[in-house]
């Protein structure tokens, strides 16, 4: 991720957490059929990422079931 947000993430998020987010992000993009050229979709995904890394309620895929 470029810019100040990318620097913040690099300095505060573990590589493992980043990989978990990338996987979750891909799931959200695919399930919701997000068009990442749409600024509103990018903004929504950014909000979800912030919630994910701050341990707040974030969107999950509707068919998602955690592996136990």
CHARMM internal coordinates of N, CA and C (Angstrom, degrees):
IC EDIT
DIST 1 N 1 CA 1.4511
DIST 1 CA 1 C 1.5313
ANGL 1 N 1 CA 1 C 107.61
DIST 1 C 2 N 1.3140
ANGL 1 CA 1 C 2 N 117.19
DIHE 1 N 1 CA 1 C 2 N 124.93
DIST 2 N 2 CA 1.4635
ANGL 1 C 2 N 2 CA 120.21
DIHE 1 CA 1 C 2 N 2 CA -178.48
DIST 2 CA 2 C 1.5223
ANGL 2 N 2 CA 2 C 112.89
DIHE 1 C 2 N 2 CA 2 C -78.95
DIST 2 C 3 N 1.3102
ANGL 2 CA 2 C 3 N 115.75
DIHE 2 N 2 CA 2 C 3 N 163.86
DIST 3 N 3 CA 1.4527
ANGL 2 C 3 N 3 CA 121.97
DIHE 2 CA 2 C 3 N 3 CA 171.64
DIST 3 CA 3 C 1.5080
ANGL 3 N 3 CA 3 C 114.42
DIHE 2 C 3 N 3 CA 3 C 83.23
DIST 3 C 4 N 1.3306
ANGL 3 CA 3 C 4 N 115.79
DIHE 3 N 3 CA 3 C 4 N -170.58
DIST 4 N 4 CA 1.4657
ANGL 3 C 4 N 4 CA 121.66
DIHE 3 CA 3 C 4 N 4 CA -176.94
DIST 4 CA 4 C 1.5353
ANGL 4 N 4 CA 4 C 112.89
DIHE 3 C 4 N 4 CA 4 C -58.34
DIST 4 C 5 N 1.3397
ANGL 4 CA 4 C 5 N 117.03
DIHE 4 N 4 CA 4 C 5 N -36.92
DIST 5 N 5 CA 1.4741
ANGL 4 C 5 N 5 CA 119.59
DIHE 4 CA 4 C 5 N 5 CA 179.84
DIST 5 CA 5 C 1.5200
ANGL 5 N 5 CA 5 C 110.16
DIHE 4 C 5 N 5 CA 5 C -63.75
DIST 5 C 6 N 1.3170
ANGL 5 CA 5 C 6 N 117.32
DIHE 5 N 5 CA 5 C 6 N -39.31
DIST 6 N 6 CA 1.4556
ANGL 5 C 6 N 6 CA 121.28
DIHE 5 CA 5 C 6 N 6 CA 177.85
DIST 6 CA 6 C 1.5101
ANGL 6 N 6 CA 6 C 111.72
DIHE 5 C 6 N 6 CA 6 C -63.53
DIST 6 C 7 N 1.3210
ANGL 6 CA 6 C 7 N 116.40
DIHE 6 N 6 CA 6 C 7 N -41.57
DIST 7 N 7 CA 1.4686
ANGL 6 C 7 N 7 CA 120.42
DIHE 6 CA 6 C 7 N 7 CA 177.92
DIST 7 CA 7 C 1.5241
ANGL 7 N 7 CA 7 C 110.26
DIHE 6 C 7 N 7 CA 7 C -64.39
DIST 7 C 8 N 1.3203
ANGL 7 CA 7 C 8 N 116.95
DIHE 7 N 7 CA 7 C 8 N -43.12
DIST 8 N 8 CA 1.4673
ANGL 7 C 8 N 8 CA 121.39
DIHE 7 CA 7 C 8 N 8 CA 177.84
DIST 8 CA 8 C 1.5299
ANGL 8 N 8 CA 8 C 110.49
DIHE 7 C 8 N 8 CA 8 C -58.91
DIST 8 C 9 N 1.3190
ANGL 8 CA 8 C 9 N 117.05
DIHE 8 N 8 CA 8 C 9 N -44.98
DIST 9 N 9 CA 1.4626
ANGL 8 C 9 N 9 CA 121.57
DIHE 8 CA 8 C 9 N 9 CA -179.47
DIST 9 CA 9 C 1.5281
ANGL 9 N 9 CA 9 C 110.00
DIHE 8 C 9 N 9 CA 9 C -63.90
DIST 9 C 10 N 1.3326
ANGL 9 CA 9 C 10 N 116.84
DIHE 9 N 9 CA 9 C 10 N -45.20
DIST 10 N 10 CA 1.4649
ANGL 9 C 10 N 10 CA 120.22
DIHE 9 CA 9 C 10 N 10 CA -179.22
DIST 10 CA 10 C 1.5237
ANGL 10 N 10 CA 10 C 111.92
DIHE 9 C 10 N 10 CA 10 C -60.47
DIST 10 C 11 N 1.3318
ANGL 10 CA 10 C 11 N 116.90
DIHE 10 N 10 CA 10 C 11 N -33.19
DIST 11 N 11 CA 1.4578
ANGL 10 C 11 N 11 CA 121.48
DIHE 10 CA 10 C 11 N 11 CA -177.19
DIST 11 CA 11 C 1.5224
ANGL 11 N 11 CA 11 C 113.90
DIHE 10 C 11 N 11 CA 11 C -87.22
DIST 11 C 12 N 1.3330
ANGL 11 CA 11 C 12 N 117.76
DIHE 11 N 11 CA 11 C 12 N -12.79
DIST 12 N 12 CA 1.4611
ANGL 11 C 12 N 12 CA 117.96
DIHE 11 CA 11 C 12 N 12 CA -173.03
DIST 12 CA 12 C 1.5249
ANGL 12 N 12 CA 12 C 115.35
DIHE 11 C 12 N 12 CA 12 C -130.36
DIST 12 C 13 N 1.3312
ANGL 12 CA 12 C 13 N 118.57
DIHE 12 N 12 CA 12 C 13 N -9.79
DIST 13 N 13 CA 1.4632
ANGL 12 C 13 N 13 CA 121.42
DIHE 12 CA 12 C 13 N 13 CA -175.74
DIST 13 CA 13 C 1.5255
ANGL 13 N 13 CA 13 C 109.00
DIHE 12 C 13 N 13 CA 13 C -116.75
DIST 13 C 14 N 1.3197
ANGL 13 CA 13 C 14 N 115.93
DIHE 13 N 13 CA 13 C 14 N 133.68
DIST 14 N 14 CA 1.4571
ANGL 13 C 14 N 14 CA 119.70
DIHE 13 CA 13 C 14 N 14 CA 179.07
DIST 14 CA 14 C 1.5207
ANGL 14 N 14 CA 14 C 110.71
DIHE 13 C 14 N 14 CA 14 C -70.11
DIST 14 C 15 N 1.3126
ANGL 14 CA 14 C 15 N 115.42
DIHE 14 N 14 CA 14 C 15 N 158.80
DIST 15 N 15 CA 1.4698
ANGL 14 C 15 N 15 CA 119.88
DIHE 14 CA 14 C 15 N 15 CA 177.92
DIST 15 CA 15 C 1.5264
ANGL 15 N 15 CA 15 C 110.10
DIHE 14 C 15 N 15 CA 15 C -61.77
DIST 15 C 16 N 1.3249
ANGL 15 CA 15 C 16 N 116.42
DIHE 15 N 15 CA 15 C 16 N -38.04
DIST 16 N 16 CA 1.4689
ANGL 15 C 16 N 16 CA 120.13
DIHE 15 CA 15 C 16 N 16 CA 179.33
DIST 16 CA 16 C 1.5281
ANGL 16 N 16 CA 16 C 110.96
DIHE 15 C 16 N 16 CA 16 C -63.18
DIST 16 C 17 N 1.3482
ANGL 16 CA 16 C 17 N 116.93
DIHE 16 N 16 CA 16 C 17 N -44.64
DIST 17 N 17 CA 1.4671
ANGL 16 C 17 N 17 CA 120.46
DIHE 16 CA 16 C 17 N 17 CA 179.14
DIST 17 CA 17 C 1.5270
ANGL 17 N 17 CA 17 C 110.44
DIHE 16 C 17 N 17 CA 17 C -64.07
DIST 17 C 18 N 1.3405
ANGL 17 CA 17 C 18 N 117.06
DIHE 17 N 17 CA 17 C 18 N -38.74
DIST 18 N 18 CA 1.4602
ANGL 17 C 18 N 18 CA 120.35
DIHE 17 CA 17 C 18 N 18 CA 179.26
DIST 18 CA 18 C 1.5179
ANGL 18 N 18 CA 18 C 110.36
DIHE 17 C 18 N 18 CA 18 C -63.80
DIST 18 C 19 N 1.3287
ANGL 18 CA 18 C 19 N 117.90
DIHE 18 N 18 CA 18 C 19 N -42.57
DIST 19 N 19 CA 1.4710
ANGL 18 C 19 N 19 CA 121.20
DIHE 18 CA 18 C 19 N 19 CA 178.49
DIST 19 CA 19 C 1.5201
ANGL 19 N 19 CA 19 C 110.93
DIHE 18 C 19 N 19 CA 19 C -64.04
DIST 19 C 20 N 1.3411
ANGL 19 CA 19 C 20 N 116.76
DIHE 19 N 19 CA 19 C 20 N -38.06
DIST 20 N 20 CA 1.4692
ANGL 19 C 20 N 20 CA 120.28
DIHE 19 CA 19 C 20 N 20 CA 177.46
DIST 20 CA 20 C 1.5296
ANGL 20 N 20 CA 20 C 109.82
DIHE 19 C 20 N 20 CA 20 C -63.05
DIST 20 C 21 N 1.3412
ANGL 20 CA 20 C 21 N 116.47
DIHE 20 N 20 CA 20 C 21 N -43.31
DIST 21 N 21 CA 1.4547
ANGL 20 C 21 N 21 CA 119.87
DIHE 20 CA 20 C 21 N 21 CA 179.04
DIST 21 CA 21 C 1.5187
ANGL 21 N 21 CA 21 C 111.05
DIHE 20 C 21 N 21 CA 21 C -63.28
DIST 21 C 22 N 1.3246
ANGL 21 CA 21 C 22 N 118.18
DIHE 21 N 21 CA 21 C 22 N -45.26
DIST 22 N 22 CA 1.4678
ANGL 21 C 22 N 22 CA 120.60
DIHE 21 CA 21 C 22 N 22 CA -178.21
DIST 22 CA 22 C 1.5270
ANGL 22 N 22 CA 22 C 110.71
DIHE 21 C 22 N 22 CA 22 C -58.23
DIST 22 C 23 N 1.3174
ANGL 22 CA 22 C 23 N 116.88
DIHE 22 N 22 CA 22 C 23 N -40.15
DIST 23 N 23 CA 1.4584
ANGL 22 C 23 N 23 CA 120.45
DIHE 22 CA 22 C 23 N 23 CA 178.03
DIST 23 CA 23 C 1.5293
ANGL 23 N 23 CA 23 C 110.59
DIHE 22 C 23 N 23 CA 23 C -65.33
DIST 23 C 24 N 1.3293
ANGL 23 CA 23 C 24 N 115.85
DIHE 23 N 23 CA 23 C 24 N -45.95
DIST 24 N 24 CA 1.4650
ANGL 23 C 24 N 24 CA 120.54
DIHE 23 CA 23 C 24 N 24 CA -179.30
DIST 24 CA 24 C 1.5332
ANGL 24 N 24 CA 24 C 110.47
DIHE 23 C 24 N 24 CA 24 C -64.85
DIST 24 C 25 N 1.3232
ANGL 24 CA 24 C 25 N 115.99
DIHE 24 N 24 CA 24 C 25 N -41.12
DIST 25 N 25 CA 1.4561
ANGL 24 C 25 N 25 CA 121.33
DIHE 24 CA 24 C 25 N 25 CA 179.05
DIST 25 CA 25 C 1.5274
ANGL 25 N 25 CA 25 C 110.91
DIHE 24 C 25 N 25 CA 25 C -59.24
DIST 25 C 26 N 1.3190
ANGL 25 CA 25 C 26 N 116.33
DIHE 25 N 25 CA 25 C 26 N -43.90
DIST 26 N 26 CA 1.4674
ANGL 25 C 26 N 26 CA 120.80
DIHE 25 CA 25 C 26 N 26 CA 179.24
DIST 26 CA 26 C 1.5247
ANGL 26 N 26 CA 26 C 110.42
DIHE 25 C 26 N 26 CA 26 C -61.11
DIST 26 C 27 N 1.3236
ANGL 26 CA 26 C 27 N 115.69
DIHE 26 N 26 CA 26 C 27 N -41.69
DIST 27 N 27 CA 1.4658
ANGL 26 C 27 N 27 CA 120.14
DIHE 26 CA 26 C 27 N 27 CA 178.35
DIST 27 CA 27 C 1.5245
ANGL 27 N 27 CA 27 C 110.56
DIHE 26 C 27 N 27 CA 27 C -61.23
DIST 27 C 28 N 1.3355
ANGL 27 CA 27 C 28 N 116.80
DIHE 27 N 27 CA 27 C 28 N -46.21
DIST 28 N 28 CA 1.4655
ANGL 27 C 28 N 28 CA 119.99
DIHE 27 CA 27 C 28 N 28 CA 179.93
DIST 28 CA 28 C 1.5206
ANGL 28 N 28 CA 28 C 111.81
DIHE 27 C 28 N 28 CA 28 C -62.95
DIST 28 C 29 N 1.3227
ANGL 28 CA 28 C 29 N 116.69
DIHE 28 N 28 CA 28 C 29 N -44.39
DIST 29 N 29 CA 1.4658
ANGL 28 C 29 N 29 CA 120.62
DIHE 28 CA 28 C 29 N 29 CA -179.58
DIST 29 CA 29 C 1.5228
ANGL 29 N 29 CA 29 C 110.34
DIHE 28 C 29 N 29 CA 29 C -60.45
DIST 29 C 30 N 1.3175
ANGL 29 CA 29 C 30 N 116.09
DIHE 29 N 29 CA 29 C 30 N -45.78
DIST 30 N 30 CA 1.4639
ANGL 29 C 30 N 30 CA 119.79
DIHE 29 CA 29 C 30 N 30 CA -178.13
DIST 30 CA 30 C 1.5162
ANGL 30 N 30 CA 30 C 112.42
DIHE 29 C 30 N 30 CA 30 C -68.91
DIST 30 C 31 N 1.3330
ANGL 30 CA 30 C 31 N 117.40
DIHE 30 N 30 CA 30 C 31 N -47.15
DIST 31 N 31 CA 1.4593
ANGL 30 C 31 N 31 CA 119.42
DIHE 30 CA 30 C 31 N 31 CA -176.79
DIST 31 CA 31 C 1.5257
ANGL 31 N 31 CA 31 C 112.08
DIHE 30 C 31 N 31 CA 31 C -65.52
DIST 31 C 32 N 1.3057
ANGL 31 CA 31 C 32 N 116.61
DIHE 31 N 31 CA 31 C 32 N -41.01
DIST 32 N 32 CA 1.4664
ANGL 31 C 32 N 32 CA 120.33
DIHE 31 CA 31 C 32 N 32 CA -177.86
DIST 32 CA 32 C 1.5285
ANGL 32 N 32 CA 32 C 112.43
DIHE 31 C 32 N 32 CA 32 C -88.65
DIST 32 C 33 N 1.3316
ANGL 32 CA 32 C 33 N 115.53
DIHE 32 N 32 CA 32 C 33 N -0.72
DIST 33 N 33 CA 1.4664
ANGL 32 C 33 N 33 CA 121.21
DIHE 32 CA 32 C 33 N 33 CA -179.43
DIST 33 CA 33 C 1.5253
ANGL 33 N 33 CA 33 C 110.69
DIHE 32 C 33 N 33 CA 33 C 51.01
DIST 33 C 34 N 1.3338
ANGL 33 CA 33 C 34 N 114.95
DIHE 33 N 33 CA 33 C 34 N 48.78
DIST 34 N 34 CA 1.4553
ANGL 33 C 34 N 34 CA 120.44
DIHE 33 CA 33 C 34 N 34 CA -178.25
DIST 34 CA 34 C 1.5196
ANGL 34 N 34 CA 34 C 110.68
DIHE 33 C 34 N 34 CA 34 C -72.05
DIST 34 C 35 N 1.3054
ANGL 34 CA 34 C 35 N 114.98
DIHE 34 N 34 CA 34 C 35 N 137.16
DIST 35 N 35 CA 1.4603
ANGL 34 C 35 N 35 CA 122.25
DIHE 34 CA 34 C 35 N 35 CA 173.85
DIST 35 CA 35 C 1.5255
ANGL 35 N 35 CA 35 C 105.96
DIHE 34 C 35 N 35 CA 35 C -95.41
DIST 35 C 36 N 1.3406
ANGL 35 CA 35 C 36 N 116.24
DIHE 35 N 35 CA 35 C 36 N 106.67
DIST 36 N 36 CA 1.4526
ANGL 35 C 36 N 36 CA 119.58
DIHE 35 CA 35 C 36 N 36 CA -174.22
DIST 36 CA 36 C 1.5278
ANGL 36 N 36 CA 36 C 112.88
DIHE 35 C 36 N 36 CA 36 C -74.79
DIST 36 C 37 N 1.3292
ANGL 36 CA 36 C 37 N 118.41
DIHE 36 N 36 CA 36 C 37 N -2.52
DIST 37 N 37 CA 1.4637
ANGL 36 C 37 N 37 CA 120.31
DIHE 36 CA 36 C 37 N 37 CA 171.64
DIST 37 CA 37 C 1.5292
ANGL 37 N 37 CA 37 C 110.68
DIHE 36 C 37 N 37 CA 37 C -83.82
DIST 37 C 38 N 1.3331
ANGL 37 CA 37 C 38 N 117.06
DIHE 37 N 37 CA 37 C 38 N -10.02
DIST 38 N 38 CA 1.4589
ANGL 37 C 38 N 38 CA 122.80
DIHE 37 CA 37 C 38 N 38 CA 178.67
DIST 38 CA 38 C 1.5354
ANGL 38 N 38 CA 38 C 109.32
DIHE 37 C 38 N 38 CA 38 C -86.88
DIST 38 C 39 N 1.3290
ANGL 38 CA 38 C 39 N 117.92
DIHE 38 N 38 CA 38 C 39 N 118.10
DIST 39 N 39 CA 1.4684
ANGL 38 C 39 N 39 CA 120.49
DIHE 38 CA 38 C 39 N 39 CA -178.49
DIST 39 CA 39 C 1.5278
ANGL 39 N 39 CA 39 C 113.39
DIHE 38 C 39 N 39 CA 39 C -56.18
DIST 39 C 40 N 1.3178
ANGL 39 CA 39 C 40 N 117.28
DIHE 39 N 39 CA 39 C 40 N -34.86
DIST 40 N 40 CA 1.4714
ANGL 39 C 40 N 40 CA 120.58
DIHE 39 CA 39 C 40 N 40 CA -179.93
DIST 40 CA 40 C 1.5298
ANGL 40 N 40 CA 40 C 110.67
DIHE 39 C 40 N 40 CA 40 C -65.34
DIST 40 C 41 N 1.3251
ANGL 40 CA 40 C 41 N 117.35
DIHE 40 N 40 CA 40 C 41 N -40.82
DIST 41 N 41 CA 1.4666
ANGL 40 C 41 N 41 CA 120.48
DIHE 40 CA 40 C 41 N 41 CA 177.26
DIST 41 CA 41 C 1.5216
ANGL 41 N 41 CA 41 C 110.94
DIHE 40 C 41 N 41 CA 41 C -65.71
DIST 41 C 42 N 1.3237
ANGL 41 CA 41 C 42 N 117.43
DIHE 41 N 41 CA 41 C 42 N -40.73
DIST 42 N 42 CA 1.4661
ANGL 41 C 42 N 42 CA 120.55
DIHE 41 CA 41 C 42 N 42 CA 178.42
DIST 42 CA 42 C 1.5245
ANGL 42 N 42 CA 42 C 110.51
DIHE 41 C 42 N 42 CA 42 C -64.42
DIST 42 C 43 N 1.3174
ANGL 42 CA 42 C 43 N 116.26
DIHE 42 N 42 CA 42 C 43 N -40.69
DIST 43 N 43 CA 1.4763
ANGL 42 C 43 N 43 CA 121.11
DIHE 42 CA 42 C 43 N 43 CA 178.44
DIST 43 CA 43 C 1.5278
ANGL 43 N 43 CA 43 C 110.23
DIHE 42 C 43 N 43 CA 43 C -62.30
DIST 43 C 44 N 1.3316
ANGL 43 CA 43 C 44 N 117.24
DIHE 43 N 43 CA 43 C 44 N -44.95
DIST 44 N 44 CA 1.4641
ANGL 43 C 44 N 44 CA 121.39
DIHE 43 CA 43 C 44 N 44 CA 179.84
DIST 44 CA 44 C 1.5359
ANGL 44 N 44 CA 44 C 110.10
DIHE 43 C 44 N 44 CA 44 C -61.90
DIST 44 C 45 N 1.3301
ANGL 44 CA 44 C 45 N 117.05
DIHE 44 N 44 CA 44 C 45 N -44.19
DIST 45 N 45 CA 1.4481
ANGL 44 C 45 N 45 CA 120.47
DIHE 44 CA 44 C 45 N 45 CA -179.54
DIST 45 CA 45 C 1.5264
ANGL 45 N 45 CA 45 C 110.91
DIHE 44 C 45 N 45 CA 45 C -65.05
DIST 45 C 46 N 1.3219
ANGL 45 CA 45 C 46 N 117.26
DIHE 45 N 45 CA 45 C 46 N -37.87
DIST 46 N 46 CA 1.4720
ANGL 45 C 46 N 46 CA 121.85
DIHE 45 CA 45 C 46 N 46 CA 176.25
DIST 46 CA 46 C 1.5268
ANGL 46 N 46 CA 46 C 110.06
DIHE 45 C 46 N 46 CA 46 C -61.25
DIST 46 C 47 N 1.3345
ANGL 46 CA 46 C 47 N 117.11
DIHE 46 N 46 CA 46 C 47 N -42.58
DIST 47 N 47 CA 1.4615
ANGL 46 C 47 N 47 CA 121.39
DIHE 46 CA 46 C 47 N 47 CA 177.96
DIST 47 CA 47 C 1.5285
ANGL 47 N 47 CA 47 C 110.24
DIHE 46 C 47 N 47 CA 47 C -61.37
DIST 47 C 48 N 1.3217
ANGL 47 CA 47 C 48 N 116.46
DIHE 47 N 47 CA 47 C 48 N -42.30
DIST 48 N 48 CA 1.4599
ANGL 47 C 48 N 48 CA 120.28
DIHE 47 CA 47 C 48 N 48 CA 178.88
DIST 48 CA 48 C 1.5290
ANGL 48 N 48 CA 48 C 110.87
DIHE 47 C 48 N 48 CA 48 C -64.24
DIST 48 C 49 N 1.3332
ANGL 48 CA 48 C 49 N 116.72
DIHE 48 N 48 CA 48 C 49 N -39.59
DIST 49 N 49 CA 1.4576
ANGL 48 C 49 N 49 CA 120.41
DIHE 48 CA 48 C 49 N 49 CA 178.59
DIST 49 CA 49 C 1.5316
ANGL 49 N 49 CA 49 C 110.33
DIHE 48 C 49 N 49 CA 49 C -63.55
DIST 49 C 50 N 1.3203
ANGL 49 CA 49 C 50 N 117.10
DIHE 49 N 49 CA 49 C 50 N -44.30
DIST 50 N 50 CA 1.4582
ANGL 49 C 50 N 50 CA 120.38
DIHE 49 CA 49 C 50 N 50 CA 178.80
DIST 50 CA 50 C 1.5218
ANGL 50 N 50 CA 50 C 110.83
DIHE 49 C 50 N 50 CA 50 C -60.38
DIST 50 C 51 N 1.3231
ANGL 50 CA 50 C 51 N 116.88
DIHE 50 N 50 CA 50 C 51 N -43.07
DIST 51 N 51 CA 1.4664
ANGL 50 C 51 N 51 CA 120.71
DIHE 50 CA 50 C 51 N 51 CA 177.88
DIST 51 CA 51 C 1.5242
ANGL 51 N 51 CA 51 C 110.54
DIHE 50 C 51 N 51 CA 51 C -63.98
DIST 51 C 52 N 1.3245
ANGL 51 CA 51 C 52 N 117.52
DIHE 51 N 51 CA 51 C 52 N -43.04
DIST 52 N 52 CA 1.4626
ANGL 51 C 52 N 52 CA 123.32
DIHE 51 CA 51 C 52 N 52 CA -179.83
DIST 52 CA 52 C 1.5293
ANGL 52 N 52 CA 52 C 110.18
DIHE 51 C 52 N 52 CA 52 C -56.88
DIST 52 C 53 N 1.3245
ANGL 52 CA 52 C 53 N 117.28
DIHE 52 N 52 CA 52 C 53 N -49.22
DIST 53 N 53 CA 1.4579
ANGL 52 C 53 N 53 CA 121.12
DIHE 52 CA 52 C 53 N 53 CA -176.59
DIST 53 CA 53 C 1.5189
ANGL 53 N 53 CA 53 C 113.29
DIHE 52 C 53 N 53 CA 53 C -77.46
DIST 53 C 54 N 1.3258
ANGL 53 CA 53 C 54 N 117.80
DIHE 53 N 53 CA 53 C 54 N -15.80
DIST 54 N 54 CA 1.4654
ANGL 53 C 54 N 54 CA 121.17
DIHE 53 CA 53 C 54 N 54 CA 179.21
DIST 54 CA 54 C 1.5234
ANGL 54 N 54 CA 54 C 112.65
DIHE 53 C 54 N 54 CA 54 C -105.17
DIST 54 C 55 N 1.3225
ANGL 54 CA 54 C 55 N 115.95
DIHE 54 N 54 CA 54 C 55 N 16.13
DIST 55 N 55 CA 1.4704
ANGL 54 C 55 N 55 CA 122.36
DIHE 54 CA 54 C 55 N 55 CA 176.71
DIST 55 CA 55 C 1.5207
ANGL 55 N 55 CA 55 C 112.91
DIHE 54 C 55 N 55 CA 55 C 55.26
DIST 55 C 56 N 1.3285
ANGL 55 CA 55 C 56 N 115.29
DIHE 55 N 55 CA 55 C 56 N 39.56
DIST 56 N 56 CA 1.4654
ANGL 55 C 56 N 56 CA 120.57
DIHE 55 CA 55 C 56 N 56 CA 174.71
DIST 56 CA 56 C 1.5145
ANGL 56 N 56 CA 56 C 107.98
DIHE 55 C 56 N 56 CA 56 C -106.25
DIST 56 C 57 N 1.3212
ANGL 56 CA 56 C 57 N 116.45
DIHE 56 N 56 CA 56 C 57 N 167.37
DIST 57 N 57 CA 1.4609
ANGL 56 C 57 N 57 CA 119.96
DIHE 56 CA 56 C 57 N 57 CA 178.71
DIST 57 CA 57 C 1.5216
ANGL 57 N 57 CA 57 C 110.03
DIHE 56 C 57 N 57 CA 57 C -64.08
DIST 57 C 58 N 1.3183
ANGL 57 CA 57 C 58 N 116.20
DIHE 57 N 57 CA 57 C 58 N 121.67
DIST 58 N 58 CA 1.4523
ANGL 57 C 58 N 58 CA 122.21
DIHE 57 CA 57 C 58 N 58 CA 178.91
DIST 58 CA 58 C 1.5180
ANGL 58 N 58 CA 58 C 108.13
DIHE 57 C 58 N 58 CA 58 C -124.00
DIST 58 C 59 N 1.3198
ANGL 58 CA 58 C 59 N 115.82
DIHE 58 N 58 CA 58 C 59 N 161.46
DIST 59 N 59 CA 1.4584
ANGL 58 C 59 N 59 CA 121.58
DIHE 58 CA 58 C 59 N 59 CA -178.89
DIST 59 CA 59 C 1.5253
ANGL 59 N 59 CA 59 C 110.71
DIHE 58 C 59 N 59 CA 59 C -67.77
DIST 59 C 60 N 1.3125
ANGL 59 CA 59 C 60 N 114.90
DIHE 59 N 59 CA 59 C 60 N 140.69
DIST 60 N 60 CA 1.4546
ANGL 59 C 60 N 60 CA 120.47
DIHE 59 CA 59 C 60 N 60 CA 172.20
DIST 60 CA 60 C 1.5170
ANGL 60 N 60 CA 60 C 107.64
DIHE 59 C 60 N 60 CA 60 C -120.55
DIST 60 C 61 N 1.2923
ANGL 60 CA 60 C 61 N 115.27
DIHE 60 N 60 CA 60 C 61 N 163.76
DIST 61 N 61 CA 1.4594
ANGL 60 C 61 N 61 CA 119.63
DIHE 60 CA 60 C 61 N 61 CA 177.84
DIST 61 CA 61 C 1.5224
ANGL 61 N 61 CA 61 C 108.64
DIHE 60 C 61 N 61 CA 61 C -68.07
DIST 61 C 62 N 1.3161
ANGL 61 CA 61 C 62 N 117.29
DIHE 61 N 61 CA 61 C 62 N 143.52
DIST 62 N 62 CA 1.4635
ANGL 61 C 62 N 62 CA 120.34
DIHE 61 CA 61 C 62 N 62 CA -176.03
DIST 62 CA 62 C 1.5192
ANGL 62 N 62 CA 62 C 111.90
DIHE 61 C 62 N 62 CA 62 C -64.22
DIST 62 C 63 N 1.3122
ANGL 62 CA 62 C 63 N 118.35
DIHE 62 N 62 CA 62 C 63 N -32.11
DIST 63 N 63 CA 1.4546
ANGL 62 C 63 N 63 CA 121.21
DIHE 62 CA 62 C 63 N 63 CA 179.27
DIST 63 CA 63 C 1.5165
ANGL 63 N 63 CA 63 C 113.39
DIHE 62 C 63 N 63 CA 63 C -94.96
DIST 63 C 64 N 1.3470
ANGL 63 CA 63 C 64 N 116.49
DIHE 63 N 63 CA 63 C 64 N 9.74
DIST 64 N 64 CA 1.4640
ANGL 63 C 64 N 64 CA 121.24
DIHE 63 CA 63 C 64 N 64 CA -175.65
DIST 64 CA 64 C 1.5181
ANGL 64 N 64 CA 64 C 112.21
DIHE 63 C 64 N 64 CA 64 C -71.54
DIST 64 C 65 N 1.3062
ANGL 64 CA 64 C 65 N 116.04
DIHE 64 N 64 CA 64 C 65 N 133.82
DIST 65 N 65 CA 1.4551
ANGL 64 C 65 N 65 CA 121.95
DIHE 64 CA 64 C 65 N 65 CA 172.04
DIST 65 CA 65 C 1.5086
ANGL 65 N 65 CA 65 C 106.99
DIHE 64 C 65 N 65 CA 65 C -134.59
DIST 65 C 66 N 1.3195
ANGL 65 CA 65 C 66 N 115.95
DIHE 65 N 65 CA 65 C 66 N 122.61
DIST 66 N 66 CA 1.4718
ANGL 65 C 66 N 66 CA 120.54
DIHE 65 CA 65 C 66 N 66 CA -178.88
DIST 66 CA 66 C 1.5187
ANGL 66 N 66 CA 66 C 109.18
DIHE 65 C 66 N 66 CA 66 C -66.65
DIST 66 C 67 N 1.3227
ANGL 66 CA 66 C 67 N 115.32
DIHE 66 N 66 CA 66 C 67 N 143.85
DIST 67 N 67 CA 1.4641
ANGL 66 C 67 N 67 CA 121.07
DIHE 66 CA 66 C 67 N 67 CA 175.58
DIST 67 CA 67 C 1.5165
ANGL 67 N 67 CA 67 C 107.62
DIHE 66 C 67 N 67 CA 67 C -79.39
DIST 67 C 68 N 1.2966
ANGL 67 CA 67 C 68 N 116.10
DIHE 67 N 67 CA 67 C 68 N 127.19
DIST 68 N 68 CA 1.4602
ANGL 67 C 68 N 68 CA 120.20
DIHE 67 CA 67 C 68 N 68 CA -178.40
DIST 68 CA 68 C 1.4907
ANGL 68 N 68 CA 68 C 111.81
DIHE 67 C 68 N 68 CA 68 C -107.56
END
COOR INIT
IC SEED 1 N 1 CA 1 C
IC BUILD
